Each structure stands twice: as structure tokens, then as C-alpha cells.
């Protein structure tokens, strides 16, 4: 049993249910929508345990990545206990991450069981090594896995916590892994004073779009960071501790960092006060690259004009190109990113070898291993063909292909059987998922089911209420024939873009975002 939000100092050592769950969604709506619509932040009542449980079950039942799992929640004093079964380790962890994003959730206890086929230990060890060598970022890491009864133990030495987090993510994505034990040693820098560490930690929190520095206080003593204050969700709580560890500190104490829904309230971040000019945004973007193990080995050229970031230069793999763009977009003050980076592999690879590498990697991944996906390479471009159930699986297959050494682009021609399945955002976790490159449906894609303007409006407003990233009462939602228009105020470009994403998830056929920044 695992409690996902720690209250003590810690160190690092297939088919869709959308139609089938309509009855549940209606019942869940009646359970928590009565206070989710139409009340100001000052008058909103705290979410009850029953309402939180309904919101958790709704999200877990409708998420495209969890359609083949049987996971449910039960809430007591804001602590959600997840039970049931998941069909692979990443799905089990995803359920925890999704629950952490909901308003009112103070912590998550993970009692989910894994229902996965057994893989012989020797075979699983070979597969884990293959996955680490396949990924362009981890291929150079000196990590040795051992396996006993499906539990993988990792040993070796790395230079950054973020490298360890990435290693864990790659290993958990191997079919048959039941759990992970980490004996990796991280060489923490010891050449900085507490004052220097404090300055770096504050800069990281200030620059992170997922966090609000106005509500977080930091202190450093003997290399140990203490965070106090408040964050708006369990997701932000976890985000804060993880990004601070990336600063190379000894440990992080989050006992005094409380989870309070009001911490995402009106005026939570004065972005223009934090980053008043392009020069500050430029430095913040460059700083973000230093915390990404896929990026910091490269030196992308960055320019900023009127909050628009332009990236140029050369990297040696497609996943790094996309990670650079994501890091820039996750930086406070950035409005848009123009990613003009080019992929130039360090060592050219024969087409047949590249095709085999990608095909083997797809078969090791528990999300897409059951599908008949063909991967064909030509001059560094991988073409994926076949059929999957959801856009999440389509994007996951592309993400796997993009991590390979030698791949310069991916043509994703996979056909989706259930295009209505929704994939919710877990990008708050720095290195857990690296949010795959998603193929969003086009506004005129009529395979998206239209349920009526009133229902779409309710779903969007309710999602705003439960989201830790936007303030529902600051945004007005208008729906006409499935087309959604958003007006109002947001505290950051990050919240602006999140509002658009949530509107599409709520059933919009097209979104016009007229929200302005404060």
C-alpha cells in the first residue's frame, strides 16, 4: 500500500466505455454538479468525500488509457483509496496521477492490484536492458537491472535525479514488470552553499507553470530543502517536491506544504510581475532545459520575442526535439513555441535495423503490445500502420517510435476504432510520462459524438471546477451547435491553453478561446 502524497521528509535512494458508462456519468453528475456550477470561489463549499469519490470514478472510467482496468476509489477526509485491478504498472500509476489532479483530494492510497501475465525473470531482465538501450536518452546510462518474481531492482550511478526518474519511467513501461526497487546512486553536487541552493530552488518554482510561488515558501539547511505554504492539489504537491529534487539537493521536506483548493483561486499568479520581459523568459527557458535529461546534453538556440519562443539548432533524436518544445511551453511567461529544431542522428542506421528496433520496442510496451502494428523505416522516417482502439494508443505508439536512436520523424497512419475516448492530462509529473505527442481530432471530425449544447456546457464547467489548473468562475462558457466560445480571464498562458484542452475533452467540436490574461 502506498500513500502518494508524503507528509514527511523524503529522499531519492481495449474498447471504449464511454457509452457503457453514460448511466454512471449521469449519476455522478447529480452527485457533485449541484455545487460545481454557479457559485463564486468565496461561496463554494468544500467537496464532500462522496463528491470526490464520484469525480474520481468518473475520471478513471472515462480515461482512454484505463479502459481495460477495473479501478475504483473511496474517500475519507479527502484521502482517496484506490482499489481494483490494473493490467500494467503504468496504468496503476496513471490512476494515482489522475486522482491527484482533482480538487479536494489531499492524498492517494494505492492498493491497486496488478493482473498481468507472468514473464520469466531471465526474459524480463533481457527486455528491461533492451528498453534502456533502445531509448536514445538512457542508452548511455550505466544501469544494471536484476529481476526476481517480476520485481526489477536497478543499480548503478547517475549524475542527476531526473536521469533516475527517466530510467524508472522507461523500466515501468516494459511488459511484465510488477514493481521497481531503486538502488541507483545519484551524485549530488556538494559545491554549493545553502544560499546558492535556495536561490536555485526559488528560481525553479518561479519559472514552473504548474506551481504558484506566491503560496510556497522555501528554506534550505545543510542541503535539505523545506517547502511550506499551500498548493491547490495533490498533483501540484507532488510536482513541487519532484522539481526541487531536480535542483540537486539532498532531500526535500514537504511536511508543511498543505493542499488547499483555494490556492488555485482568483489571481493566483501574477505572471507579468514574475517575468516582465523577453530576457527573463529566455533565461527561464534555458534553465528548464537543465532539468530535462533528454535535453541538457544539447544546446538549442533560443530566442524570445513578445513571449514567443523560437527554437533552432540540431539534436540527434526526435524525442529530444519534442521534449525541448514541451520544456519551453511549460515555462512561465511563454505564449507560443516555434520549434524549428532539426534531427540529425549521430550515427546513421540501416532502414531494416531501425524497423526491427521499433517493432521490438512496440512489442515490449504493455499499452500497444496486443495490436498488429507495422513499423517501416525509410531514411530515418518511421511509418506506423495498423489499427488501435484509442488516440491515446496511437500517440503512445508514436511516442515509442520517437525515442529510438536514428529516427528523424514518424508518420503515424494508425487507424483509431474509438475516437471518442478521452485522454486526460498527467503532464504535471516531470518525468513520469513526457506527455506523448497527441493527434488531436480535427474540429470537423464528425466521429466525435455530439450530446447537446447544454450537456457540453455542463461537462466543461464541471471539468473547470475539478481542475487544479484553471479557475472555473473566471471563465464563461458559451456553446452553440457544439462550438464552444470561452471568454473571461486567466492568470497565465498555461491556464489559457488548459482551458482549451478541457473544452475539447468536455465534448466541444470546435473551440474559440477569447480568454485574456489579467
C-alpha positions, 0 to 999 in steps of 0.5 A: 500500500502506498500513500502518494502524497508524503507528509514527511521528509523524503529522499531519492535512494481495449474498447471504449466505455464511454457509452457503457458508462453514460448511466454512471456519468449521469449519476455522478453528475447529480452527485457533485454538479449541484455545487460545481456550477454557479457559485463564486470561489468565496461561496463554494463549499468544500467537496464532500468525500462522496463528491470526490469519490464520484469525480474520481470514478468518473475520471478513471472510467472515462480515461482512454488509457484505463479502459481495460482496468477495473479501478475504483476509489473511496474517500475519507477526509479527502484521502482517496483509496484506490482499489481494483485491478490494473493490467500494467504498472503504468496504468496503476500509476496513471490512476494515482496521477489522475486522482491527484489532479482533482480538487479536494483530494489531499492524498492517494492510497494505492492498493491497486492490484496488478493482473498481468501475465507472468514473464520469466525473470531471465526474459524480463531482465533481457527486455528491461536492458533492451528498453534502456538501450533502445531509448536514445536518452538512457542508452548511455546510462550505466544501469544494471537491472536484476529481476526476481518474481517480476520485481526489477531492482536497478543499480548503478550511478547517475549524475542527476535525479531526473536521469533516475526518474527517466530510467524508472519511467522507461523500466515501468513501461516494459511488459511484465514488470510488477514493481521497481526497487531503486538502488541507483546512486545519484551524485549530488553536487556538494559545491554549493552553499545553502544560499546558492541552493535556495536561490536555485530552488526559488528560481525553479518554482518561479519559472514552473507553470504548474506551481504558484510561488506566491503560496510556497515558501522555501528554506534550505539547511545543510542541503535539505530543502523545506517547502511550506505554504499551500498548493491547490492539489495533490498533483501540484504537491507532488510536482513541487517536491519532484522539481526541487529534487531536480535542483540537486539537493539532498532531500526535500521536506514537504511536511508543511506544504498543505493542499488547499483548493483555494490556492488555485483561486482568483489571481493566483499568479501574477505572471507579468510581475514574475517575468516582465520581459523577453530576457527573463523568459529566455533565461527561464527557458534555458534553465528548464532545459537543465532539468530535462535529461533528454535535453541538457546534453544539447544546446538549442538556440533560443530566442524570445520575442513578445513571449514567443519562443523560437527554437533552432539548432540540431539534436540527434533524436526526435524525442529530444526535439519534442521534449525541448518544445514541451520544456519551453511551453511549460515555462512561465511567461511563454505564449507560443513555441516555434520549434524549428529544431532539426534531427540529425542522428549521430550515427546513421542506421540501416532502414531494416535495423531501425524497423526491427528496433521499433517493432521490438520496442512496440512489442515490449510496451504493455499499452500497444503490445496486443495490436498488429502494428507495422513499423517501416523505416525509410531514411530515418522516417518511421511509418506506423500502420495498423489499427488501435482502439484509442488516440491515446494508443496511437500517440503512445505508439508514436511516442515509442517510435520517437525515442529510438536512436536514428529516427528523424520523424514518424508518420503515424497512419494508425487507424483509431476504432474509438475516437471518442475516448478521452485522454486526460492530462498527467503532464504535471509529473516531470518525468513520469510520462513526457506527455506523448505527442497527441493527434488531436481530432480535427474540429470537423471530425464528425466521429466525435459524438455530439450530446447537446449544447447544454450537456457540453456546457455542463461537462466543461464547467464541471471539468473547470471546477475539478481542475487544479489548473484553471479557475472555473468562475473566471471563465464563461462558457458559451456553446452553440451547435457544439462550438464552444466560445470561452471568454473571461480571464486567466492568470497565465498562458498555461491556464489559457491553453488548459482551458482549451484542452478541457473544452475539447475533452468536455465534448466541444467540436470546435473551440474559440478561446477569447480568454485574456490574461489579467 
